[in-house]
Each structure stands twice: as C-alpha cells, then as structure tokens.
Amino acid sequence: MMGLTNRQFQGFVRLTLAQIERALKETPDNKELQELKDIFQNMLEDGN
C-alpha cells in the first residue's frame, strides 16, 4: 500500500475540517464536533 504525501494528507485534513465546520454551523454546541475540529486544526498546524 502506498502512503500519502504530506501534501495529500493536508488536503484530506482540510477537506474534513471544512465538513466539520459546516456541521458545527448546524449544531454549534456539539462538544464532540468541536473537539474533532480542534484535533484536525492541530494536525494542520503540526504539519506545517
């Protein structure tokens, strides 16, 4: 199995983060979604 390049991984994280942000607009007080958003944002920051 081939691994993802850092750029591909970051693209996946950005796409997922955008979906999480859209979901949070519908349910802004969903703590689990907010935690997931924070995790994904940290993944992006750590990858730079």
N, CA, C and O of each residue as an XYZ file, in Angstrom:
192
protein
N       0.847     -1.187      0.000
C       0.000      0.000      0.000
C       0.887      1.243      0.000
O       1.851      1.331      0.761
N       0.552      2.193     -0.855
C       1.323      3.438     -0.903
C       0.843      4.400      0.162
O      -0.352      4.481      0.447
N       1.768      5.122      0.743
C       1.412      6.126      1.726
C       1.053      7.440      1.053
O       1.309      7.644     -0.133
N       0.462      8.311      1.827
C       0.124      9.644      1.334
C       1.320     10.567      1.487
O       2.097     10.449      2.434
N       1.454     11.476      0.552
C       2.452     12.521      0.744
C       1.906     13.490      1.782
O       0.709     13.491      2.068
N       2.772     14.304      2.338
C       2.349     15.293      3.317
C       1.292     16.222      2.719
O       0.325     16.592      3.386
N       1.490     16.588      1.467
C       0.546     17.496      0.798
C      -0.826     16.838      0.631
O      -1.855     17.481      0.837
N      -0.837     15.561      0.260
C      -2.112     14.848      0.107
C      -2.816     14.736      1.463
O      -4.029     14.923      1.564
N      -2.042     14.431      2.488
C      -2.615     14.305      3.827
C      -3.218     15.630      4.281
O      -4.318     15.659      4.833
N      -2.499     16.725      4.049
C      -3.016     18.037      4.438
C      -4.292     18.372      3.670
O      -5.205     18.982      4.225
N      -4.364     17.975      2.392
C      -5.577     18.193      1.610
C      -6.758     17.449      2.205
O      -7.866     17.980      2.285
N      -6.507     16.204      2.624
C      -7.549     15.410      3.267
C      -8.004     16.067      4.571
O      -9.199     16.144      4.852
N      -7.041     16.536      5.359
C      -7.367     17.171      6.634
C      -8.174     18.452      6.395
O      -9.147     18.710      7.104
N      -7.777     19.253      5.402
C      -8.518     20.492      5.096
C      -9.950     20.187      4.659
O     -10.886     20.864      5.083
N     -10.121     19.177      3.819
C     -11.450     18.789      3.357
C     -12.321     18.357      4.540
O     -13.474     18.773      4.657
N     -11.767     17.533      5.400
C     -12.505     17.053      6.562
C     -12.825     18.195      7.513
O     -13.927     18.264      8.057
N     -11.870     19.086      7.714
C     -12.079     20.241      8.588
C     -13.204     21.126      8.058
O     -14.008     21.633      8.839
N     -13.270     21.317      6.751
C     -14.336     22.125      6.157
C     -15.702     21.490      6.427
O     -16.671     22.193      6.715
N     -15.777     20.157      6.332
C     -17.033     19.458      6.614
C     -17.415     19.600      8.084
O     -18.585     19.808      8.406
N     -16.437     19.490      8.970
C     -16.691     19.632     10.404
C     -17.205     21.037     10.697
O     -18.134     21.208     11.486
N     -16.599     22.048     10.058
C     -17.029     23.426     10.289
C     -18.468     23.639      9.811
O     -19.238     24.346     10.462
N     -18.834     23.029      8.674
C     -20.222     23.131      8.197
C     -21.180     22.468      9.185
O     -22.260     22.990      9.461
N     -20.777     21.323      9.708
C     -21.622     20.624     10.677
C     -21.771     21.444     11.960
O     -22.837     21.449     12.574
N     -20.709     22.132     12.361
C     -20.774     22.955     13.573
C     -21.707     24.151     13.402
O     -22.273     24.634     14.382
N     -21.875     24.635     12.168
C     -22.827     25.731     11.942
C     -24.248     25.259     12.220
O     -25.093     26.041     12.655
N     -24.509     23.977     11.969
C     -25.842     23.416     12.217
C     -26.043     23.094     13.702
O     -27.137     23.266     14.240
N     -24.975     22.625     14.356
C     -25.059     22.264     15.787
C     -23.847     22.844     16.507
O     -22.912     22.117     16.842
N     -23.865     24.170     16.747
C     -22.681     24.846     17.306
C     -22.286     24.388     18.713
O     -21.136     24.569     19.114
N     -23.214     23.803     19.462
C     -22.850     23.387     20.825
C     -22.515     21.907     20.929
O     -22.546     21.336     22.019
N     -22.195     21.283     19.800
C     -21.791     19.878     19.793
C     -20.319     19.794     20.233
O     -19.409     20.095     19.461
N     -20.115     19.386     21.465
C     -18.764     19.368     22.039
C     -17.843     18.381     21.330
O     -16.656     18.652     21.151
N     -18.394     17.232     20.925
C     -17.575     16.234     20.234
C     -17.072     16.768     18.893
O     -15.913     16.562     18.534
N     -17.944     17.451     18.161
C     -17.529     18.038     16.883
C     -16.487     19.124     17.096
O     -15.533     19.235     16.327
N     -16.669     19.922     18.137
C     -15.706     20.989     18.425
C     -14.343     20.388     18.757
O     -13.314     20.896     18.312
N     -14.334     19.308     19.536
C     -13.073     18.639     19.868
C     -12.411     18.090     18.617
O     -11.196     18.202     18.453
N     -13.207     17.493     17.730
C     -12.682     16.958     16.478
C     -12.088     18.078     15.623
O     -11.026     17.912     15.024
N     -12.776     19.213     15.570
C     -12.272     20.368     14.819
C     -10.916     20.805     15.371
O      -9.984     21.068     14.611
N     -10.815     20.879     16.685
C      -9.552     21.286     17.316
C      -8.426     20.306     16.966
O      -7.305     20.722     16.673
N      -8.728     19.017     17.000
C      -7.731     17.994     16.667
C      -7.248     18.164     15.229
O      -6.046     18.133     14.963
N      -8.190     18.344     14.305
C      -7.823     18.481     12.901
C      -7.039     19.773     12.644
O      -6.110     19.793     11.837
N      -7.425     20.855     13.342
C      -6.668     22.105     13.183
C      -5.244     21.929     13.690
O      -4.302     22.440     13.085
N      -5.081     21.214     14.790
C      -3.745     20.954     15.323
C      -2.934     20.100     14.357
O      -1.727     20.300     14.218
N      -3.584     19.153     13.689
C      -2.891     18.318     12.712
C      -2.325     19.180     11.584
O      -1.203     18.958     11.128
N      -3.110     20.166     11.137
C      -2.660     21.061     10.074
C      -1.480     21.914     10.553
O      -0.488     22.077      9.842
N      -1.605     22.450     11.762
C      -0.552     23.310     12.298
C       0.744     22.528     12.509
O       1.833     23.041     12.254
N       0.621     21.286     12.977
C       1.793     20.455     13.218
C       2.468     20.049     11.904
O       3.675     19.808     11.871
N       1.680     19.975     10.820
C       2.212     19.548      9.536
C       2.959     20.627      8.782
O       3.655     20.339      7.808
N       2.821     21.867      9.221
C       3.488     22.971      8.504
C       4.919     23.153      8.909
O       5.599     24.038      8.391
